[in-house]
Amino acid sequence: MMYCPRCGSKTKAEESYCVICGAQLPKDIDERAQGQGLTVGG
């Protein structure tokens, strides 16, 4: 499972941007798979 590092929503490997918050997703799939680096309050 992959997640947006900004808002924590689930993402797909082929997506470049989060469909929920619009943040650019890391190209490193491992970084997204960890679901780390969430920021609170945007």
PDB file of N, CA, C and O in Angstrom, chain B, residues numbered from 101:
ATOM      1  N   MET B 101       0.850  -1.177   0.000  1.00  0.00           N
ATOM      2  CA  MET B 101       0.000   0.000   0.000  1.00  0.00           C
ATOM      3  C   MET B 101       0.892   1.235   0.000  1.00  0.00           C
ATOM      4  O   MET B 101       1.900   1.283   0.704  1.00  0.00           O
ATOM      5  N   MET B 102       0.518   2.220  -0.785  1.00  0.00           N
ATOM      6  CA  MET B 102       1.287   3.459  -0.861  1.00  0.00           C
ATOM      7  C   MET B 102       0.430   4.626  -0.390  1.00  0.00           C
ATOM      8  O   MET B 102      -0.793   4.615  -0.526  1.00  0.00           O
ATOM      9  N   TYR B 103       1.094   5.629   0.165  1.00  0.00           N
ATOM     10  CA  TYR B 103       0.397   6.761   0.771  1.00  0.00           C
ATOM     11  C   TYR B 103       1.029   8.080   0.356  1.00  0.00           C
ATOM     12  O   TYR B 103       2.215   8.140   0.034  1.00  0.00           O
ATOM     13  N   CYS B 104       0.232   9.120   0.366  1.00  0.00           N
ATOM     14  CA  CYS B 104       0.737  10.474   0.144  1.00  0.00           C
ATOM     15  C   CYS B 104       1.487  10.915   1.395  1.00  0.00           C
ATOM     16  O   CYS B 104       0.951  10.801   2.497  1.00  0.00           O
ATOM     17  N   PRO B 105       2.716  11.418   1.252  1.00  0.00           N
ATOM     18  CA  PRO B 105       3.469  11.853   2.429  1.00  0.00           C
ATOM     19  C   PRO B 105       2.914  13.133   3.049  1.00  0.00           C
ATOM     20  O   PRO B 105       3.255  13.465   4.184  1.00  0.00           O
ATOM     21  N   ARG B 106       2.068  13.853   2.323  1.00  0.00           N
ATOM     22  CA  ARG B 106       1.503  15.102   2.843  1.00  0.00           C
ATOM     23  C   ARG B 106       0.224  14.863   3.644  1.00  0.00           C
ATOM     24  O   ARG B 106       0.103  15.320   4.781  1.00  0.00           O
ATOM     25  N   CYS B 107      -0.739  14.137   3.040  1.00  0.00           N
ATOM     26  CA  CYS B 107      -2.039  13.988   3.702  1.00  0.00           C
ATOM     27  C   CYS B 107      -2.314  12.563   4.192  1.00  0.00           C
ATOM     28  O   CYS B 107      -3.239  12.349   4.976  1.00  0.00           O
ATOM     29  N   GLY B 108      -1.524  11.596   3.740  1.00  0.00           N
ATOM     30  CA  GLY B 108      -1.684  10.229   4.208  1.00  0.00           C
ATOM     31  C   GLY B 108      -2.708   9.406   3.446  1.00  0.00           C
ATOM     32  O   GLY B 108      -2.965   8.260   3.815  1.00  0.00           O
ATOM     33  N   SER B 109      -3.301   9.959   2.389  1.00  0.00           N
ATOM     34  CA  SER B 109      -4.288   9.199   1.629  1.00  0.00           C
ATOM     35  C   SER B 109      -3.608   8.124   0.789  1.00  0.00           C
ATOM     36  O   SER B 109      -2.429   8.237   0.453  1.00  0.00           O
ATOM     37  N   LYS B 110      -4.360   7.091   0.459  1.00  0.00           N
ATOM     38  CA  LYS B 110      -3.833   6.005  -0.356  1.00  0.00           C
ATOM     39  C   LYS B 110      -3.584   6.504  -1.774  1.00  0.00           C
ATOM     40  O   LYS B 110      -4.369   7.279  -2.319  1.00  0.00           O
ATOM     41  N   THR B 111      -2.476   6.046  -2.366  1.00  0.00           N
ATOM     42  CA  THR B 111      -2.130   6.433  -3.733  1.00  0.00           C
ATOM     43  C   THR B 111      -1.806   5.191  -4.544  1.00  0.00           C
ATOM     44  O   THR B 111      -1.578   4.114  -3.993  1.00  0.00           O
ATOM     45  N   LYS B 112      -1.788   5.355  -5.857  1.00  0.00           N
ATOM     46  CA  LYS B 112      -1.408   4.281  -6.769  1.00  0.00           C
ATOM     47  C   LYS B 112      -0.006   4.552  -7.289  1.00  0.00           C
ATOM     48  O   LYS B 112       0.427   5.702  -7.355  1.00  0.00           O
ATOM     49  N   ALA B 113       0.699   3.492  -7.656  1.00  0.00           N
ATOM     50  CA  ALA B 113       2.084   3.617  -8.114  1.00  0.00           C
ATOM     51  C   ALA B 113       2.210   4.509  -9.338  1.00  0.00           C
ATOM     52  O   ALA B 113       3.211   5.211  -9.485  1.00  0.00           O
ATOM     53  N   GLU B 114       1.210   4.495 -10.224  1.00  0.00           N
ATOM     54  CA  GLU B 114       1.297   5.269 -11.459  1.00  0.00           C
ATOM     55  C   GLU B 114       0.927   6.738 -11.297  1.00  0.00           C
ATOM     56  O   GLU B 114       1.080   7.512 -12.242  1.00  0.00           O
ATOM     57  N   GLU B 115       0.447   7.141 -10.126  1.00  0.00           N
ATOM     58  CA  GLU B 115       0.057   8.534  -9.898  1.00  0.00           C
ATOM     59  C   GLU B 115       1.275   9.401  -9.584  1.00  0.00           C
ATOM     60  O   GLU B 115       2.181   8.989  -8.859  1.00  0.00           O
ATOM     61  N   SER B 116       1.274  10.607 -10.143  1.00  0.00           N
ATOM     62  CA  SER B 116       2.349  11.569  -9.881  1.00  0.00           C
ATOM     63  C   SER B 116       1.937  12.596  -8.838  1.00  0.00           C
ATOM     64  O   SER B 116       2.780  13.197  -8.173  1.00  0.00           O
ATOM     65  N   TYR B 117       0.622  12.790  -8.703  1.00  0.00           N
ATOM     66  CA  TYR B 117       0.079  13.753  -7.747  1.00  0.00           C
ATOM     67  C   TYR B 117      -1.013  13.088  -6.926  1.00  0.00           C
ATOM     68  O   TYR B 117      -1.721  12.208  -7.416  1.00  0.00           O
ATOM     69  N   CYS B 118      -1.145  13.508  -5.685  1.00  0.00           N
ATOM     70  CA  CYS B 118      -2.207  13.004  -4.816  1.00  0.00           C
ATOM     71  C   CYS B 118      -3.548  13.538  -5.308  1.00  0.00           C
ATOM     72  O   CYS B 118      -3.693  14.739  -5.537  1.00  0.00           O
ATOM     73  N   VAL B 119      -4.529  12.648  -5.472  1.00  0.00           N
ATOM     74  CA  VAL B 119      -5.845  13.069  -5.949  1.00  0.00           C
ATOM     75  C   VAL B 119      -6.646  13.757  -4.842  1.00  0.00           C
ATOM     76  O   VAL B 119      -7.668  14.378  -5.132  1.00  0.00           O
ATOM     77  N   ILE B 120      -6.217  13.664  -3.597  1.00  0.00           N
ATOM     78  CA  ILE B 120      -6.920  14.290  -2.474  1.00  0.00           C
ATOM     79  C   ILE B 120      -6.390  15.697  -2.201  1.00  0.00           C
ATOM     80  O   ILE B 120      -7.167  16.651  -2.157  1.00  0.00           O
ATOM     81  N   CYS B 121      -5.079  15.834  -2.017  1.00  0.00           N
ATOM     82  CA  CYS B 121      -4.529  17.144  -1.631  1.00  0.00           C
ATOM     83  C   CYS B 121      -3.757  17.835  -2.750  1.00  0.00           C
ATOM     84  O   CYS B 121      -3.440  19.018  -2.628  1.00  0.00           O
ATOM     85  N   GLY B 122      -3.448  17.135  -3.829  1.00  0.00           N
ATOM     86  CA  GLY B 122      -2.753  17.732  -4.955  1.00  0.00           C
ATOM     87  C   GLY B 122      -1.240  17.789  -4.840  1.00  0.00           C
ATOM     88  O   GLY B 122      -0.572  18.321  -5.726  1.00  0.00           O
ATOM     89  N   ALA B 123      -0.695  17.251  -3.765  1.00  0.00           N
ATOM     90  CA  ALA B 123       0.755  17.282  -3.576  1.00  0.00           C
ATOM     91  C   ALA B 123       1.442  16.381  -4.596  1.00  0.00           C
ATOM     92  O   ALA B 123       0.919  15.332  -4.972  1.00  0.00           O
ATOM     93  N   GLN B 124       2.628  16.812  -5.038  1.00  0.00           N
ATOM     94  CA  GLN B 124       3.409  15.960  -5.933  1.00  0.00           C
ATOM     95  C   GLN B 124       3.935  14.794  -5.114  1.00  0.00           C
ATOM     96  O   GLN B 124       4.479  14.986  -4.026  1.00  0.00           O
ATOM     97  N   LEU B 125       3.772  13.593  -5.634  1.00  0.00           N
ATOM     98  CA  LEU B 125       4.194  12.398  -4.926  1.00  0.00           C
ATOM     99  C   LEU B 125       5.658  12.093  -5.213  1.00  0.00           C
ATOM    100  O   LEU B 125       6.139  12.351  -6.317  1.00  0.00           O
ATOM    101  N   PRO B 126       6.373  11.547  -4.231  1.00  0.00           N
ATOM    102  CA  PRO B 126       7.777  11.196  -4.441  1.00  0.00           C
ATOM    103  C   PRO B 126       7.911  10.162  -5.550  1.00  0.00           C
ATOM    104  O   PRO B 126       7.068   9.274  -5.678  1.00  0.00           O
ATOM    105  N   LYS B 127       8.960  10.271  -6.348  1.00  0.00           N
ATOM    106  CA  LYS B 127       9.214   9.274  -7.383  1.00  0.00           C
ATOM    107  C   LYS B 127       9.682   7.970  -6.755  1.00  0.00           C
ATOM    108  O   LYS B 127       9.525   6.902  -7.346  1.00  0.00           O
ATOM    109  N   ASP B 128      10.254   8.054  -5.566  1.00  0.00           N
ATOM    110  CA  ASP B 128      10.737   6.875  -4.842  1.00  0.00           C
ATOM    111  C   ASP B 128       9.542   6.123  -4.252  1.00  0.00           C
ATOM    112  O   ASP B 128       8.938   6.573  -3.279  1.00  0.00           O
ATOM    113  N   ILE B 129       9.210   4.983  -4.844  1.00  0.00           N
ATOM    114  CA  ILE B 129       8.062   4.196  -4.410  1.00  0.00           C
ATOM    115  C   ILE B 129       8.235   3.738  -2.962  1.00  0.00           C
ATOM    116  O   ILE B 129       7.259   3.664  -2.216  1.00  0.00           O
ATOM    117  N   ASP B 130       9.476   3.428  -2.558  1.00  0.00           N
ATOM    118  CA  ASP B 130       9.722   2.989  -1.178  1.00  0.00           C
ATOM    119  C   ASP B 130       9.348   4.073  -0.175  1.00  0.00           C
ATOM    120  O   ASP B 130       8.855   3.772   0.912  1.00  0.00           O
ATOM    121  N   GLU B 131       9.581   5.328  -0.534  1.00  0.00           N
ATOM    122  CA  GLU B 131       9.238   6.445   0.352  1.00  0.00           C
ATOM    123  C   GLU B 131       7.723   6.534   0.550  1.00  0.00           C
ATOM    124  O   GLU B 131       7.249   6.825   1.648  1.00  0.00           O
ATOM    125  N   ARG B 132       6.973   6.280  -0.521  1.00  0.00           N
ATOM    126  CA  ARG B 132       5.512   6.306  -0.427  1.00  0.00           C
ATOM    127  C   ARG B 132       4.977   5.082   0.316  1.00  0.00           C
ATOM    128  O   ARG B 132       4.002   5.184   1.060  1.00  0.00           O
ATOM    129  N   ALA B 133       5.611   3.932   0.115  1.00  0.00           N
ATOM    130  CA  ALA B 133       5.142   2.698   0.729  1.00  0.00           C
ATOM    131  C   ALA B 133       5.253   2.759   2.256  1.00  0.00           C
ATOM    132  O   ALA B 133       4.471   2.118   2.958  1.00  0.00           O
ATOM    133  N   GLN B 134       6.207   3.516   2.767  1.00  0.00           N
ATOM    134  CA  GLN B 134       6.394   3.633   4.208  1.00  0.00           C
ATOM    135  C   GLN B 134       5.306   4.470   4.851  1.00  0.00           C
ATOM    136  O   GLN B 134       4.984   4.271   6.022  1.00  0.00           O
ATOM    137  N   GLY B 135       4.737   5.401   4.107  1.00  0.00           N
ATOM    138  CA  GLY B 135       3.706   6.264   4.656  1.00  0.00           C
ATOM    139  C   GLY B 135       4.214   7.199   5.731  1.00  0.00           C
ATOM    140  O   GLY B 135       3.473   7.568   6.642  1.00  0.00           O
ATOM    141  N   GLN B 136       5.466   7.580   5.631  1.00  0.00           N
ATOM    142  CA  GLN B 136       6.104   8.430   6.633  1.00  0.00           C
ATOM    143  C   GLN B 136       6.102   9.871   6.175  1.00  0.00           C
ATOM    144  O   GLN B 136       5.811  10.154   5.013  1.00  0.00           O
ATOM    145  N   GLY B 137       6.423  10.781   7.069  1.00  0.00           N
ATOM    146  CA  GLY B 137       6.600  12.181   6.717  1.00  0.00           C
ATOM    147  C   GLY B 137       5.308  12.965   6.642  1.00  0.00           C
ATOM    148  O   GLY B 137       5.246  13.975   5.940  1.00  0.00           O
ATOM    149  N   LEU B 138       4.282  12.534   7.340  1.00  0.00           N
ATOM    150  CA  LEU B 138       3.015  13.249   7.312  1.00  0.00           C
ATOM    151  C   LEU B 138       3.169  14.594   8.014  1.00  0.00           C
ATOM    152  O   LEU B 138       3.838  14.695   9.042  1.00  0.00           O
ATOM    153  N   THR B 139       2.553  15.607   7.459  1.00  0.00           N
ATOM    154  CA  THR B 139       2.545  16.917   8.097  1.00  0.00           C
ATOM    155  C   THR B 139       1.144  17.206   8.605  1.00  0.00           C
ATOM    156  O   THR B 139       0.160  16.912   7.925  1.00  0.00           O
ATOM    157  N   VAL B 140       1.050  17.768   9.773  1.00  0.00           N
ATOM    158  CA  VAL B 140      -0.239  18.073  10.368  1.00  0.00           C
ATOM    159  C   VAL B 140      -0.567  19.533  10.096  1.00  0.00           C
ATOM    160  O   VAL B 140       0.273  20.411  10.293  1.00  0.00           O
ATOM    161  N   GLY B 141      -1.769  19.788   9.650  1.00  0.00           N
ATOM    162  CA  GLY B 141      -2.180  21.158   9.413  1.00  0.00           C
ATOM    163  C   GLY B 141      -1.789  21.699   8.051  1.00  0.00           C
ATOM    164  O   GLY B 141      -1.871  22.904   7.816  1.00  0.00           O
ATOM    165  N   GLY B 142      -1.363  20.819   7.145  1.00  0.00           N
ATOM    166  CA  GLY B 142      -1.138  21.162   5.758  1.00  0.00           C
ATOM    167  C   GLY B 142       0.075  21.912   5.488  1.00  0.00           C
ATOM    168  O   GLY B 142       0.350  22.248   4.336  1.00  0.00           O
TER     169      GLY B 142
END
